[in-house]
Structures are given as structure tokens and as C-alpha cells.
Amino acid sequence: MFKCYFCEEKPRVSYFSNWCEDCANLRRMLLIYSPDKCCGILKRTLTRDEKQIDYKVAQEVKKIVVKKIQQDTTDESYEKPKTRNSK
């Protein structure tokens, strides 16, 4: 079967159509709403600026560090420090 003219990955819906099902839906949305509005929504939701990227990286690093600390404290070779009993 022939490939979609837009994404060039998926097969076209039929011999006489030019797009796959997903690309045809995108085309319909562009016809219903203005292309400027669609592009604006996609840029706001899919594109990240440097500040957002840095924040996301910091959050992922924090998750990894917390997970590593939890693994270290549950490790069997870890001995709790001996402290005085408080009376």
C-alpha cells in the first residue's frame, strides 16, 4: 500500500486518499480551527523552553537520588548508628 504524503510512515486509508487516518484528523482540525491557533496550541503544549527543561532534569535527578538513598538505607550491610537512650 502507498504511504501517507504527510508523515510518510503509515499507509494511506485508501488508494484514492493522500493521508493516513491520523494525518487526516490533523488536517480536519486545521480546517475547523485556524492554523495559527493549532500551531499556538502545539507550541505551548509540546515545545519546552530552557527553564522548563532544566526544571524537568532537576526533578528526574532528584527522583534518582532519592531512590538511591532508599536502596542504600534498606541494604542489609547497613548498620544503624548506636546512640544513647533518652530518658
C-alpha positions in Angstrom: 0.0 0.0 0.0 1.1 3.6 -0.6 2.5 5.7 2.3 0.9 8.9 3.7 2.0 12.1 2.0 2.3 13.9 5.3 4.0 11.6 7.8 5.5 9.2 5.2 5.3 6.4 7.7 1.8 4.9 7.8 -0.2 3.5 4.9 -2.9 5.7 3.3 -6.5 4.9 4.2 -7.4 4.0 0.6 -5.9 4.2 -2.9 -7.5 7.5 -3.7 -6.7 9.2 -0.4 -3.5 11.0 0.3 -3.2 10.7 4.1 -3.3 8.1 6.8 -6.1 8.2 9.4 -4.1 10.3 12.0 -2.9 12.9 9.4 -6.4 13.1 8.0 -7.6 14.0 11.5 -4.9 16.6 11.9 -5.9 18.1 8.5 -9.6 18.3 9.6 -8.6 20.1 12.8 -6.6 22.6 10.8 -9.6 23.2 8.6 -12.0 23.6 11.6 -9.8 25.8 13.6 -7.3 28.3 12.2 -3.8 27.0 11.5 -2.4 29.8 13.7 -4.5 28.6 16.7 -3.5 25.0 16.1 0.2 25.8 15.9 0.0 28.0 19.0 -1.6 25.2 21.0 1.0 22.7 19.8 3.9 25.1 20.6 2.5 25.7 24.1 2.0 22.0 24.9 4.8 20.2 23.1 7.7 22.7 23.0 9.7 23.4 26.1 12.0 26.3 26.8 15.3 26.1 28.6 13.8 26.9 32.1 11.3 24.1 31.7 13.9 21.6 30.5 16.2 22.4 33.4 13.4 22.0 35.9 12.4 18.6 34.4 16.0 17.4 34.5 16.4 18.5 38.1 13.2 16.7 39.1 14.4 13.5 37.4 17.8 13.7 39.1 16.0 14.2 42.4 14.0 11.0 41.8 17.1 9.0 41.1 19.0 10.3 44.2 16.0 9.6 46.5 15.7 6.1 45.0 19.4 5.5 45.5 19.3 6.7 49.1 16.3 4.4 49.8 18.2 1.5 48.3 21.2 2.3 50.5 19.2 2.5 53.7 17.5 -0.8 53.1 20.7 -2.5 52.2 21.5 -5.4 54.7 25.1 -4.3 55.2 23.9 -1.0 56.7 24.2 -0.8 60.4 22.3 1.8 62.4 24.5 4.0 64.5 24.4 3.3 68.2 23.1 6.2 70.2 22.2 6.8 73.9 18.7 6.2 75.1 16.9 9.3 76.0 15.3 9.2 79.4 
